[in-house]
């Protein structure tokens, strides 16, 4: 079975580590300096392809940040905010936000209508189940809907059967949960990690929650701030072959690396202002920066785009720059995934929206 984002072959890994065949040590280069020189001067061996994933006739792409490869290695799952420029599914709740496309870009299944207000993150676990984070609720204005939903994480079977929900309908703040969940990741042992908090306002939630396989909360860590073990918009999650948890600490312009029990191992700045993260089976790290110089002018020395490097060493090797460098929104990929052929897919929020495909000739 093909698996990315947190692919691990436990038996093989334990043998190779035991016999010293490989070493996944933390990078020898110090990437912990927030004032490091931007990693902009890098080659781009990829060609950009737009319009590969085909929506049903009459439906247009809206904002999308949630994208993940299927367990088959080539199909692509997207959770999109229901077409148009409303940036939410509440106005178009009859549309399915969760969609699966085959290797030729054809839509093969969709589901989730009327259940998800603002799809933000997506995960496909080792059994092919699809997990989606819903980062807002379905209230519009001052009118409270009769049936609240949102601020939750939903688990679906590959054919769209609803299997589990984490969080209270409409949201709950700490010590409850969830409020503004950004991303979800399922570890090889079944534990579920959720990154929570999409605001930098004082008093906002910014933490990681760990659940067991049945959805019982077992641990939390982190709070709002810019120091060690603090976050400002923990926006995306990925896991390497060692089982280390990579957290895109977006508004701190860094990646924080943890054990699965919440022990901080390292902090990296060389992948820039990460909105999306993906680690493939070979520990290649893909980091999508959709905000430097536009949404976040203070990080303007860094170019927006997708940076590609090593989760083992921390070295950055390639940069796919934003094809619209003068754009003033989140114009390039906010979410990122990679298929078994090394083809990269980027999910864009806007003003462009939709999905782009990046292929090495």
C-alpha positions as CSV (number, residue, x, y, z in Angstrom):
1,X,0.0,0.0,0.0
2,X,1.3,3.4,-1.0
3,X,1.4,6.1,1.7
4,X,2.8,9.6,1.9
5,X,2.9,12.4,4.4
6,X,3.9,10.1,7.2
7,X,5.0,7.0,5.3
8,X,7.0,4.5,7.5
9,X,8.1,1.0,7.0
10,X,8.6,0.2,10.7
11,X,10.4,-3.2,10.5
12,X,12.8,-2.1,7.8
13,X,13.5,1.2,9.6
14,X,14.3,-0.5,12.9
15,X,16.7,-2.9,11.3
16,X,18.6,-0.2,9.3
17,X,18.9,2.1,12.3
18,X,20.0,-0.8,14.5
19,X,22.8,-1.8,12.2
20,X,23.8,1.7,11.5
21,X,23.0,1.5,7.7
22,X,21.3,4.9,7.7
23,X,21.2,7.9,10.0
24,X,18.4,10.3,10.1
25,X,20.1,12.7,12.5
26,X,19.0,16.3,12.9
27,X,20.7,18.5,10.4
28,X,24.3,19.5,11.1
29,X,23.7,22.9,9.7
30,X,22.2,25.4,12.1
31,X,18.8,26.5,10.7
32,X,17.5,27.9,14.0
33,X,18.4,31.5,13.3
34,X,15.3,33.5,12.3
35,X,17.5,36.1,10.5
36,X,19.1,33.6,8.2
37,X,19.6,34.5,4.5
38,X,16.4,33.7,2.4
39,X,16.7,30.5,0.4
40,X,15.6,32.2,-2.9
41,X,18.5,31.5,-5.2
42,X,17.5,27.9,-6.0
43,X,16.9,26.0,-9.3
44,X,13.3,25.2,-10.5
45,X,13.2,22.0,-12.5
46,X,9.4,21.9,-12.6
47,X,6.9,23.0,-15.3
48,X,3.6,24.4,-14.2
49,X,0.3,22.9,-15.5
50,X,-3.0,24.5,-14.7
51,X,-6.5,23.0,-15.2
52,X,-5.4,19.3,-14.9
53,X,-8.1,18.4,-12.3
54,X,-11.5,18.7,-14.0
55,X,-14.6,19.8,-12.1
56,X,-18.2,19.0,-13.2
57,X,-19.6,21.2,-16.0
58,X,-20.8,24.5,-14.5
59,X,-18.7,24.4,-11.4
60,X,-15.7,26.7,-11.0
61,X,-12.8,26.3,-8.6
62,X,-13.0,28.3,-5.4
63,X,-10.5,28.6,-2.6
64,X,-8.6,25.4,-1.7
65,X,-5.9,24.7,0.9
66,X,-6.6,21.0,1.5
67,X,-5.0,18.5,-0.8
68,X,-3.6,15.0,-0.3
69,X,-2.5,12.0,-2.4
70,X,-4.6,8.8,-2.1
71,X,-3.2,5.5,-0.9
72,X,-3.0,4.4,-4.5
73,X,-0.2,6.9,-5.0
74,X,-1.7,8.7,-8.0
75,X,-5.3,9.8,-7.2
76,X,-5.7,13.2,-5.5
77,X,-8.1,14.3,-2.8
78,X,-9.1,17.9,-2.5
79,X,-11.4,19.7,0.0
80,X,-12.5,22.9,-1.7
81,X,-14.7,25.8,-0.4
82,X,-17.6,25.1,-2.7
83,X,-16.9,27.1,-5.8
84,X,-17.0,30.9,-6.5
85,X,-15.4,33.6,-4.4
86,X,-17.4,33.3,-1.2
87,X,-14.4,31.3,0.4
88,X,-16.8,29.1,2.4
89,X,-19.4,26.4,1.8
90,X,-22.2,27.9,3.8
91,X,-23.6,29.8,0.8
92,X,-23.2,26.8,-1.5
93,X,-24.0,24.0,1.0
94,X,-25.5,21.8,-1.6
95,X,-22.1,21.3,-3.2
96,X,-19.8,18.5,-2.1
97,X,-16.6,20.0,-0.8
98,X,-14.6,16.7,-0.7
99,X,-13.6,15.4,-4.1
100,X,-11.4,12.6,-5.4
101,X,-9.7,12.8,-8.9
102,X,-8.0,9.9,-10.7
103,X,-4.5,10.0,-12.2
104,X,-6.0,11.5,-15.4
105,X,-7.6,14.4,-13.5
106,X,-11.2,13.1,-13.7
107,X,-13.6,13.5,-10.8
108,X,-14.5,10.0,-9.5
109,X,-16.3,10.7,-6.3
110,X,-17.4,13.5,-4.0
111,X,-19.2,14.0,-0.7
112,X,-19.6,16.2,2.4
113,X,-22.4,18.6,1.3
114,X,-24.0,20.4,4.2
115,X,-21.5,19.0,6.7
116,X,-18.4,21.3,6.3
117,X,-18.4,25.1,6.4
118,X,-14.8,25.9,5.7
119,X,-12.6,23.0,4.7
120,X,-9.0,23.8,5.6
121,X,-6.9,20.6,5.9
122,X,-7.1,17.0,4.7
123,X,-5.4,13.7,5.5
124,X,-5.6,10.3,4.0
125,X,-4.7,7.6,6.5
126,X,-3.1,4.2,5.8
127,X,-6.6,2.5,5.3
128,X,-7.6,5.2,2.7
129,X,-10.0,7.0,5.1
130,X,-10.3,10.7,4.5
131,X,-10.0,13.2,7.4
132,X,-11.0,16.9,6.9
133,X,-10.6,19.8,9.2
134,X,-13.4,22.4,9.2
135,X,-12.0,25.7,10.5
136,X,-15.1,27.8,10.9
137,X,-18.8,27.3,11.8
138,X,-21.9,27.7,9.6
139,X,-23.3,30.8,11.2
140,X,-23.8,33.8,8.9
141,X,-24.2,37.2,10.6
142,X,-26.2,37.2,13.8
143,X,-28.6,34.5,12.9
144,X,-27.8,31.2,14.7
145,X,-28.6,28.2,12.5
146,X,-30.9,25.6,13.8
147,X,-28.3,22.9,13.3
148,X,-24.7,24.1,14.1
149,X,-21.6,22.6,12.6
150,X,-18.0,23.6,12.1
151,X,-14.8,23.8,14.1
152,X,-14.5,20.1,13.8
153,X,-12.5,17.2,12.3
154,X,-14.5,14.7,10.3
155,X,-13.4,11.2,9.3
156,X,-14.9,9.6,6.2
157,X,-14.5,6.2,4.5
158,X,-13.2,6.4,0.9
159,X,-16.8,6.2,-0.4
160,X,-18.0,9.0,1.8
161,X,-19.5,7.3,4.8
162,X,-19.1,9.4,8.0
163,X,-17.1,7.5,10.6
164,X,-16.0,9.9,13.3
165,X,-16.1,13.5,14.5
166,X,-13.7,15.3,16.8
167,X,-14.9,18.5,18.4
168,X,-18.2,20.1,19.3
169,X,-20.6,21.3,16.7
170,X,-19.9,25.1,16.3
171,X,-16.7,24.9,18.2
172,X,-15.4,25.0,21.8
173,X,-12.5,26.9,23.2
174,X,-9.8,25.7,25.5
175,X,-10.1,23.7,27.8
176,X,-12.7,22.4,25.4
177,X,-12.0,21.7,21.7
178,X,-11.9,22.4,18.8
179,X,-11.7,26.1,17.6
180,X,-10.3,26.9,14.2
181,X,-8.6,23.5,13.5
182,X,-6.1,23.8,10.6
183,X,-4.8,20.4,9.9
184,X,-5.0,16.8,10.9
185,X,-2.5,13.9,10.7
186,X,-2.9,10.2,11.6
187,X,0.3,8.5,12.8
188,X,1.2,4.9,11.8
189,X,0.1,3.7,15.3
190,X,-3.3,5.3,14.9
191,X,-2.9,8.4,17.1
192,X,-4.5,11.5,15.6
193,X,-2.8,15.0,15.7
194,X,-4.7,18.2,15.2
195,X,-3.2,21.7,14.8
196,X,-5.5,24.3,16.2
197,X,-5.6,28.0,15.9
198,X,-5.9,30.3,12.9
199,X,-5.6,33.7,14.5
200,X,-2.8,35.8,15.9
201,X,-5.1,37.9,18.1
202,X,-4.2,38.0,21.8
203,X,-5.9,35.1,23.7
204,X,-6.2,33.0,20.5
205,X,-5.8,29.3,20.6
206,X,-2.5,27.9,19.2
207,X,-1.8,24.4,20.2
208,X,-1.4,20.7,19.1
209,X,-4.0,18.1,20.3
210,X,-3.2,14.4,20.3
211,X,-6.1,11.8,20.3
212,X,-6.0,8.1,20.4
213,X,-7.4,6.0,17.6
214,X,-10.9,6.1,19.1
215,X,-11.0,9.9,19.4
216,X,-10.1,10.3,23.1
217,X,-8.0,13.3,23.9
218,X,-4.7,12.2,25.5
219,X,-2.4,15.2,25.3
220,X,-2.1,18.9,24.3
221,X,0.9,21.2,24.0
222,X,1.6,24.7,22.9
223,X,0.2,28.2,23.4
224,X,0.1,31.5,21.5
225,X,3.5,33.2,21.1
226,X,6.9,33.1,19.3
227,X,9.1,31.3,21.8
228,X,10.0,27.6,21.9
229,X,6.8,25.4,22.3
230,X,4.7,28.4,21.2
231,X,2.8,28.9,18.0
232,X,1.2,31.5,15.9
233,X,-1.1,29.7,13.4
234,X,0.1,26.1,13.5
235,X,-1.1,25.7,10.0
236,X,0.0,22.3,8.7
237,X,1.4,18.9,9.9
238,X,3.6,16.3,8.4
239,X,5.6,13.3,9.7
240,X,8.9,11.9,8.5
241,X,10.0,8.2,8.4
242,X,11.4,8.6,12.0
243,X,8.0,9.5,13.2
244,X,9.0,13.1,13.9
245,X,6.1,15.6,13.8
246,X,6.8,18.7,11.6
247,X,4.5,21.7,12.4
248,X,4.2,24.7,10.1
249,X,4.3,27.5,12.6
250,X,3.2,29.9,9.9
251,X,3.1,33.4,11.5
252,X,6.5,32.7,13.2
253,X,7.9,31.9,9.7
254,X,9.3,28.6,10.8
255,X,8.9,24.8,11.2
256,X,9.0,23.3,14.6
257,X,9.9,19.6,14.9
258,X,8.6,17.4,17.7
259,X,8.5,13.9,19.0
260,X,5.0,12.5,19.1
261,X,4.9,13.1,22.8
262,X,5.4,16.9,22.4
263,X,9.2,17.1,23.0
264,X,10.7,19.9,20.9
265,X,13.6,18.6,18.8
266,X,14.5,21.4,16.4
267,X,13.4,24.7,14.8
268,X,13.9,25.4,11.1
269,X,13.6,28.7,9.3
270,X,15.1,27.8,5.9
271,X,11.7,26.7,4.4
272,X,10.3,30.2,4.9
273,X,6.7,31.0,5.9
274,X,5.2,27.5,5.6
275,X,1.4,27.3,5.0
276,X,1.5,23.7,3.7
277,X,3.8,20.8,4.4
278,X,4.2,17.3,2.9
279,X,6.9,14.7,3.4
280,X,7.2,11.8,1.0
281,X,8.4,8.2,1.5
282,X,12.0,9.3,0.8
283,X,11.9,12.1,3.4
284,X,11.7,14.8,0.8
285,X,10.1,17.8,2.4
286,X,7.7,20.1,0.4
287,X,6.9,23.5,2.0
288,X,4.3,25.8,0.5
289,X,4.8,29.5,1.2
290,X,1.7,31.4,0.0
291,X,2.1,34.7,1.9
292,X,5.6,36.1,2.0
293,X,5.8,39.6,0.6
294,X,2.0,39.8,0.0
295,X,-0.2,38.8,2.9
296,X,2.9,39.2,5.1
297,X,5.0,42.1,3.7
298,X,7.4,41.8,6.7
299,X,8.7,38.6,5.2
300,X,9.1,40.2,1.9
301,X,12.8,39.3,1.5
302,X,11.6,35.7,0.9
303,X,10.0,34.7,-2.3
304,X,6.6,32.9,-2.3
305,X,6.5,29.4,-3.7
306,X,7.1,25.8,-3.0
307,X,10.5,24.9,-1.4
308,X,11.7,21.3,-1.7
309,X,14.4,19.8,0.4
310,X,15.3,17.1,2.8
311,X,13.5,16.3,6.1
312,X,16.7,14.4,7.1
313,X,19.3,17.2,6.7
314,X,17.2,20.3,6.4
315,X,18.9,21.3,3.2
316,X,16.7,23.2,0.7
317,X,17.3,22.1,-2.9
318,X,14.6,23.7,-5.2
319,X,12.2,26.5,-5.3
320,X,9.1,26.7,-7.5
321,X,8.4,30.4,-7.4
322,X,4.9,32.0,-7.5
323,X,4.1,32.2,-11.2
324,X,2.5,35.6,-10.4
325,X,5.1,37.4,-8.4
326,X,3.2,40.7,-8.3
327,X,0.0,39.1,-6.9
328,X,-1.1,40.6,-3.6
329,X,-3.0,37.6,-2.2
330,X,-2.3,34.0,-1.4
331,X,-1.6,33.4,-5.1
332,X,0.5,30.3,-5.1
333,X,0.0,27.0,-3.3
334,X,-1.1,27.1,0.3
335,X,-1.6,23.3,0.5
336,X,0.8,20.8,-1.2
337,X,1.0,17.1,-1.9
338,X,3.1,14.8,-4.1
339,X,2.1,11.6,-6.0
340,X,4.2,8.4,-6.4
341,X,5.6,9.8,-9.7
342,X,7.0,12.9,-8.0
343,X,4.3,15.2,-9.4
344,X,3.5,18.1,-7.1
345,X,0.0,19.4,-6.6
346,X,-0.6,22.9,-5.1
347,X,-3.9,24.0,-3.7
348,X,-4.5,27.8,-3.9
349,X,-6.8,30.0,-1.8
350,X,-6.9,33.1,-4.0
351,X,-7.4,35.4,-5.7
352,X,-6.5,32.6,-8.2
353,X,-7.9,29.6,-6.5
354,X,-7.9,26.0,-7.7
355,X,-5.2,23.5,-8.2
356,X,-1.9,23.6,-10.1
357,X,0.3,20.7,-11.1
358,X,4.1,20.8,-11.2
359,X,5.9,18.2,-13.3
360,X,9.6,17.6,-13.9
361,X,10.2,17.0,-17.6
